[in-house]
Amino acid sequence: MEFIADFFDAIWAFFTSIPGLFDDMLIKVGAWIVIALTKAKIAFIGYSWAVAQEVLSQLNVSSTIETYWGQLDSQVLGVATYLKLPEAFNMIINARVTRYVMDVIG
């Protein structure tokens, strides 16, 4: 008789564990989706950066900046170079163009 009670207890325990099993499965699927979307976004940023570099090279932005940079006064040029303003300006332009490309593409 005890065998029958243990058998039905095991069946009852199985049925009561189904919601937890379902929750665990949904958590794993959700984590997989988040990881896949993050990897896709990283790949998209790399692609956008490549497109932005091509846009900047075709617009010839670097030579325009160098032309105007050479026309600055020597004192202003010295201070700006000491503060590394050209590198900062270049990073800002690259970031803005990349963001623009990301907005246009998707």
GUNU-549436 format. One record per residue (C-alpha): x, y, z; residue number from 1; residue in one letter. Coordinates in nm, 3 decimals, m for minus. Layout:
N
(site (X Y Z) NUM A)
...
//
This chain:
106
(site (0.000 0.000 0.000) 1 M)
(site (0.283 0.237 0.080) 2 E)
(site (0.423 0.184 m0.269) 3 F)
(site (0.102 0.323 m0.422) 4 I)
(site (0.113 0.628 m0.194) 5 A)
(site (0.479 0.691 m0.286) 6 D)
(site (0.395 0.653 m0.653) 7 F)
(site (0.116 0.913 m0.638) 8 F)
(site (0.334 1.142 m0.425) 9 D)
(site (0.602 1.124 m0.695) 10 A)
(site (0.347 1.205 m0.964) 11 I)
(site (0.214 1.496 m0.755) 12 W)
(site (0.568 1.627 m0.699) 13 A)
(site (0.632 1.610 m1.075) 14 F)
(site (0.318 1.808 m1.154) 15 F)
(site (0.394 2.069 m0.888) 16 T)
(site (0.747 2.113 m1.026) 17 S)
(site (0.625 2.191 m1.381) 18 I)
(site (0.574 2.569 m1.319) 19 P)
(site (0.928 2.599 m1.180) 20 G)
(site (1.064 2.407 m1.477) 21 L)
(site (0.873 2.636 m1.712) 22 F)
(site (1.006 2.945 m1.530) 23 D)
(site (1.364 2.816 m1.553) 24 D)
(site (1.319 2.749 m1.924) 25 M)
(site (1.184 3.101 m1.987) 26 L)
(site (1.473 3.252 m1.792) 27 I)
(site (1.726 3.062 m2.006) 28 K)
(site (1.550 3.169 m2.328) 29 V)
(site (1.533 3.530 m2.209) 30 G)
(site (1.903 3.533 m2.124) 31 A)
(site (1.986 3.387 m2.464) 32 W)
(site (1.780 3.658 m2.637) 33 I)
(site (1.950 3.937 m2.438) 34 V)
(site (2.297 3.800 m2.518) 35 I)
(site (2.212 3.760 m2.888) 36 A)
(site (2.076 4.115 m2.912) 37 L)
(site (2.383 4.256 m2.735) 38 T)
(site (2.616 4.075 m2.976) 39 K)
(site (2.410 4.200 m3.270) 40 A)
(site (2.433 4.559 m3.145) 41 K)
(site (2.810 4.528 m3.105) 42 I)
(site (2.840 4.399 m3.462) 43 A)
(site (2.614 4.682 m3.583) 44 F)
(site (2.834 4.942 m3.414) 45 I)
(site (3.141 4.800 m3.590) 46 G)
(site (2.961 4.813 m3.923) 47 Y)
(site (2.843 5.169 m3.858) 48 S)
(site (3.198 5.273 m3.770) 49 W)
(site (3.325 5.135 m4.103) 50 A)
(site (3.054 5.324 m4.292) 51 V)
(site (3.129 5.643 m4.097) 52 A)
(site (3.498 5.618 m4.183) 53 Q)
(site (3.409 5.588 m4.551) 54 E)
(site (3.174 5.887 m4.528) 55 V)
(site (3.443 6.095 m4.359) 56 L)
(site (3.703 6.002 m4.618) 57 S)
(site (3.470 6.080 m4.909) 58 Q)
(site (3.370 6.415 m4.761) 59 L)
(site (3.740 6.494 m4.716) 60 N)
(site (3.686 6.628 m4.365) 61 V)
(site (4.044 6.564 m4.249) 62 S)
(site (4.207 6.784 m4.510) 63 S)
(site (3.958 7.065 m4.445) 64 T)
(site (4.034 7.053 m4.074) 65 I)
(site (4.409 7.049 m4.142) 66 E)
(site (4.373 7.349 m4.375) 67 T)
(site (4.193 7.557 m4.114) 68 Y)
(site (4.422 7.426 m3.840) 69 W)
(site (4.725 7.556 m4.029) 70 G)
(site (4.573 7.906 m4.050) 71 Q)
(site (4.563 7.949 m3.671) 72 L)
(site (4.795 8.186 m3.486) 73 D)
(site (5.109 8.018 m3.349) 74 S)
(site (5.021 8.093 m2.985) 75 Q)
(site (4.668 7.959 m3.022) 76 V)
(site (4.803 7.661 m3.214) 77 L)
(site (5.054 7.588 m2.935) 78 G)
(site (4.793 7.602 m2.660) 79 V)
(site (4.543 7.396 m2.860) 80 A)
(site (4.808 7.135 m2.935) 81 T)
(site (4.916 7.127 m2.570) 82 Y)
(site (4.553 7.068 m2.465) 83 L)
(site (4.522 6.803 m2.739) 84 K)
(site (4.220 6.972 m2.890) 85 L)
(site (4.273 6.824 m3.239) 86 P)
(site (4.246 6.468 m3.102) 87 E)
(site (3.937 6.560 m2.901) 88 A)
(site (3.778 6.730 m3.200) 89 F)
(site (3.855 6.429 m3.418) 90 N)
(site (3.697 6.191 m3.164) 91 M)
(site (3.384 6.406 m3.141) 92 I)
(site (3.346 6.422 m3.519) 93 I)
(site (3.396 6.046 m3.555) 94 N)
(site (3.144 5.973 m3.280) 95 A)
(site (2.882 6.208 m3.423) 96 R)
(site (2.917 6.071 m3.776) 97 V)
(site (2.900 5.714 m3.646) 98 T)
(site (2.586 5.797 m3.447) 99 R)
(site (2.435 5.961 m3.754) 100 Y)
(site (2.508 5.652 m3.962) 101 V)
(site (2.349 5.432 m3.692) 102 M)
(site (2.037 5.650 m3.694) 103 D)
(site (2.012 5.643 m4.074) 104 V)
(site (2.068 5.269 m4.111) 105 I)
(site (1.850 5.147 m3.837) 106 G)
//
